[in-house]
Amino acid sequence: MSRIHDALKKAEQERVSAPAPGTSVSPDDGFASESTAGERSPVAMATGMDDSLSAASMPLLPSEGYLRFDDLMGRCAHPRWQLDPAGNVFSNGGAASRGAEQFRTLRSRLYQLRSAQSLRTLLVTSAVPAEGKTFVSSNLAQAIVRQPDRRVLLIDADLRCPRLHLPFGAPTSPGLTDYLRGEADEAAVIQSGQDNLCLIAGGNQVSDPSELLANGRFTTLLNRVTPIFDWIILDSAPCLPVADSTLLAEYCDATLLVVRANVTPADVAQRAIQELQNRNIVGVVMNAVEEAQMYGGYYYSAGKYLADATKA
């Protein structure tokens, strides 16, 4: 992770001096142009983009070092996301607005933690399946990008059961598995269907997710994209059935554990914390809390709660 943190200062300087979106990059900037005119690029074929906007007409991304945000946005896919209201508390009124407030609270507490430690890459996991980690990941990202000039990259790192594309109605491929197999670069797998919010979906199904996550390309991905985003949020597999989350936690600054109220047994939650010990668990999100269980009945029935992990 040292390469990431060493590059952050340079990245901020690049953000200040970077050209505005849509500005062309000349050959003097060190980016070669492709000579594949007339062919539809993988990005164009996957997203239905017009050929005039496909990767063939845009400068190549650098193959080494960190990226520039505007260059990446110029080459990545921009599909029309169809947000699912059932999974997005910011798209509904009424009671859901109280759920949105809980994610704003979660956002604020993470920023408080960030003031005391390096915190930019966040792993979201759970003890077992169906506890709501994808729901938490997607809505936390929505809460962050509602602040001015905040950029978030969501990564679906649950390669066994990728679902992070569903709340956004986004394409599932090309995605992370395609990148890890060396079949696509960052521009091909990153999609942006909302201002300052980007997504790397799970990608095509594979039979060896643990081996792919450990092959070194995931570290390369983080080294290249972390400096240009304010937050990178990874939605990962449950930590008790498989070892994927424990491995990914090594690459991240902190871990957030999701437990489901009245569903996750206390001993299972404790086992998950033990499995992730020394992985900087910064808190626990209590998902699906009934309104009557919260103080004064104020909070939304699916309210979120960030607690000290040692008290879980």
Beta strands, then each sheet from edge to edge (+ up, - down):
strand 1: 121-126
strand 2: 152-157
strand 3: 190-194
strand 4: 197-200
strand 5: 231-236
strand 6: 254-260
strand 7: 281-287
strand 8: 306-307
sheet 1: 3+ 4- 2- 5- 1- 6- 7- 8+
end
